[in-house]
Amino acid sequence: MNRKWFASRRHTQALFLVALLCAERVCALFIGIDLLPEFVAETGVLLVWGVGHCDTLDGPLAKLAEKALAERNVNFVLPWVRPEDEREVRQAFDHAQAVRELGAQARLLADQHFLETLVRIHRAGEGAAFTGLKPAGVDLGPAVPAADSALATGGVDAVIKLLVDAVSAGVRQRFLTAVQSQRFDVNDVAAGRRYVHAYVAYVHYVEGLWEAATRPAHGHAGEHDAHAHHGEPGGHH
C-alpha cells in the first residue's frame, strides 16, 4: 500500500512539473515572463547581446547536458556554473530527471528546459545575456571551431596561424587606408575628415587587438566589446 501511495504521489509530482514547465515556456515565449527562479545579477554586471558558442544545440554545454541527463550525474555540467549558482542547476536537474520518466514527449520537454536553464545560468555568471538556444550548425566563423579542434587534437598551431593571418590583414588594410589619406590640403575639410575617420579606425583596431591579447581571459567579455564598438575592437577616441 505504501509503495503504491509513494508511486502515485511521485507520479502526481512529475505531472505537476510537466504542467509547470509548459506554463513557464508559454509565458517566456509570449509575454516575456519566466515563472521559474531567475538569476539575479549583481549591481554593475553588464548583460549583453551576442552570438555565443555555449548557447547552440551542438555546443559544449548541450553535449554535456545530454550526457549528464543520460548518466544521471549533474557533475558533468557543474564546472560551467559558479558555485553560488550550483543549487539552482541541481534543482533543475532533479526536476528534469523526474519529468523524463513520464515518456518520450515529457523527456524532450524536460531536456530542453534543463539545457535552457543551464545555459542561462552559465551566461549570466559570465555577464552575458541569454536570448534563447541557437540551432545546431550556426555559422560561428572559423575561430571557434578552430579553437575547439585544437583542444581535441592537442595542437594549437592552426589557431595561431588563423589569428596571425587575420590580424596581419586587418592591420595592413587599415594602415594603408590611413597612410594614403594623411596628406591633404588643410583647406579641404572633407579630405581631412576622411583621414580622421581612417586614423580612428586604424588606431582603434590596433588598440583593441593589444587589449584583447594582453588582458586576462574572462568568459563572454568579447561579446560586449564587439557590440560596443560596432566591429572595431578597442577605442578611446
C-alpha positions in Angstrom: 0.0 0.0 0.0 2.8 2.4 1.0 4.6 1.6 -2.3 1.5 2.3 -4.3 0.9 5.6 -2.5 4.5 6.6 -3.0 4.4 5.8 -6.7 1.2 7.7 -7.1 2.5 10.7 -5.2 5.7 10.7 -7.3 3.6 10.4 -10.5 1.5 13.4 -9.4 4.6 15.5 -8.6 6.0 14.7 -12.0 2.8 15.7 -13.8 2.8 18.9 -11.8 6.4 19.6 -13.0 5.3 19.0 -16.6 2.5 21.5 -16.3 4.8 24.0 -14.7 7.4 23.6 -17.4 4.7 24.0 -20.1 3.3 27.2 -18.4 6.8 28.6 -18.0 7.6 28.1 -21.7 4.4 29.7 -22.8 4.9 32.7 -20.5 8.5 33.1 -21.6 7.7 32.9 -25.3 4.6 35.0 -25.5 4.7 37.5 -22.6 8.3 37.5 -21.7 7.9 36.3 -18.1 9.9 33.5 -16.7 8.0 31.7 -13.9 11.0 29.8 -12.6 13.6 31.3 -10.4 15.8 33.7 -12.3 19.4 34.5 -11.8 19.6 38.0 -10.3 22.8 39.7 -11.5 24.8 41.8 -9.0 24.8 45.5 -9.4 27.2 46.6 -12.2 27.2 43.3 -14.1 26.6 44.0 -17.7 24.2 41.8 -19.7 24.9 42.0 -23.4 23.5 40.6 -26.6 25.7 38.5 -28.8 26.2 35.2 -30.6 27.7 32.7 -28.2 29.2 29.3 -28.6 27.7 27.9 -25.4 24.1 28.5 -26.4 24.0 26.4 -29.5 22.4 23.0 -29.6 25.7 21.5 -30.8 27.9 23.4 -28.4 29.8 22.0 -25.5 27.1 22.7 -22.9 24.4 20.9 -24.9 26.6 17.8 -25.2 27.5 17.8 -21.6 23.8 18.4 -20.5 22.8 15.4 -22.6 25.5 13.2 -21.0 24.6 14.4 -17.5 20.9 13.5 -18.0 21.6 10.2 -19.6 24.1 9.1 -16.9 22.1 10.9 -14.1 25.2 12.8 -13.0 24.9 16.5 -12.7 28.6 16.9 -12.1 29.2 16.8 -15.9 27.8 20.4 -16.1 28.5 21.9 -12.7 32.0 23.2 -13.7 30.2 25.5 -16.2 28.4 27.5 -13.5 29.5 29.5 -10.5 29.4 27.9 -7.0 26.6 30.2 -5.9 24.5 29.0 -8.9 25.0 25.3 -8.3 21.8 24.9 -6.2 19.6 26.2 -9.0 21.2 23.9 -11.5 20.9 20.9 -9.2 17.2 21.7 -8.7 16.6 22.0 -12.4 18.5 18.7 -13.0 16.4 16.9 -10.4 13.2 18.2 -11.9 14.3 17.1 -15.3 15.1 13.6 -14.1 11.6 13.3 -12.6 9.8 14.5 -15.7 11.9 12.3 -18.1 10.3 9.2 -16.5 6.9 10.1 -17.9 7.7 9.3 -21.5 9.3 10.4 -24.7 7.5 13.7 -25.1 8.0 14.6 -21.5 11.7 13.7 -21.8 12.1 16.1 -24.7 10.5 18.9 -22.8 12.5 18.2 -19.7 15.8 18.1 -21.6 15.0 21.3 -23.4 14.1 23.2 -20.2 17.2 21.9 -18.4 19.5 23.0 -21.2 17.9 26.4 -21.3 18.2 26.8 -17.6 21.9 25.7 -17.6 22.9 27.9 -20.5 21.1 30.9 -19.0 22.8 30.5 -15.6 26.2 29.9 -17.3 25.9 33.1 -19.4 24.6 35.2 -16.6 27.6 34.2 -14.5 29.8 35.4 -17.3 27.9 38.7 -17.7 26.2 37.7 -21.0 22.5 37.6 -21.8 20.6 34.5 -22.7 18.4 35.1 -25.7 17.4 31.5 -26.4 19.1 28.4 -27.6 20.6 28.7 -31.1 20.1 25.8 -33.6 22.9 23.4 -34.4 25.0 24.4 -37.3 25.1 28.1 -36.6 28.0 29.7 -38.5 30.4 30.9 -35.8 33.1 31.8 -38.2 36.5 30.0 -38.3 37.9 30.9 -34.9 35.6 29.0 -32.5 35.7 25.7 -34.5 39.5 26.0 -34.8 39.8 26.6 -31.1 37.7 23.6 -30.3 39.6 21.4 -32.8 42.9 22.4 -31.2 41.7 21.2 -27.9 40.6 17.9 -29.4 43.8 17.3 -31.3 46.2 18.8 -28.8 47.8 21.2 -31.3 47.3 25.0 -31.4 49.4 25.9 -34.4 46.4 26.2 -36.8 44.7 28.6 -34.4 47.7 30.8 -34.1 48.2 30.9 -37.9 44.5 31.7 -38.4 44.7 34.6 -35.9 48.1 35.9 -37.2 46.9 35.9 -40.8 43.6 37.7 -39.9 45.3 40.3 -37.7 48.0 41.0 -40.3 45.5 41.6 -43.0 43.3 43.8 -40.7 46.2 46.0 -39.5 47.7 46.3 -43.0 44.4 47.3 -44.6 43.6 50.0 -42.0 47.2 51.2 -42.0 47.3 51.6 -45.8 43.9 53.5 -45.8 45.2 55.9 -43.1 48.6 56.5 -44.6 47.2 57.1 -48.0 44.8 59.7 -46.7 47.1 61.6 -44.3 48.4 64.1 -46.8 45.7 66.5 -47.6 45.2 70.3 -48.2 44.4 72.0 -45.0 41.6 73.8 -46.8 40.0 70.6 -48.0 37.9 69.8 -44.9 36.2 66.8 -46.5 39.6 65.2 -47.1 40.7 65.9 -43.6 37.6 64.2 -42.2 38.4 61.2 -44.4 41.8 61.0 -42.8 40.5 61.3 -39.3 38.0 58.5 -40.0 40.8 56.3 -41.3 43.1 57.2 -38.4 40.5 56.4 -35.8 39.6 53.1 -37.4 43.3 52.2 -37.6 44.3 53.2 -34.1 41.1 51.7 -32.5 41.8 48.4 -34.3 45.4 48.2 -33.1 44.5 49.3 -29.6 41.7 46.7 -29.4 43.9 43.9 -30.6 46.5 44.8 -27.9 43.9 44.9 -25.2 42.4 41.6 -26.2 45.8 39.9 -26.4 47.1 41.2 -23.0 44.0 41.3 -20.7 43.1 38.4 -18.5 40.6 36.0 -20.2 37.1 36.1 -18.9 34.0 34.5 -20.2 31.9 36.4 -22.8 33.5 39.8 -22.3 34.5 39.8 -26.0 30.8 39.9 -27.0 30.4 43.2 -25.2 33.5 44.7 -26.9 32.4 43.6 -30.4 28.9 45.2 -30.0 30.1 48.3 -28.1 32.5 49.3 -30.9 30.5 48.0 -33.8 33.1 45.6 -35.0 36.1 47.7 -34.2 38.0 46.4 -31.2 39.1 48.9 -28.5 38.8 52.6 -28.8 39.4 55.7 -26.7 38.9 58.4 -29.3 
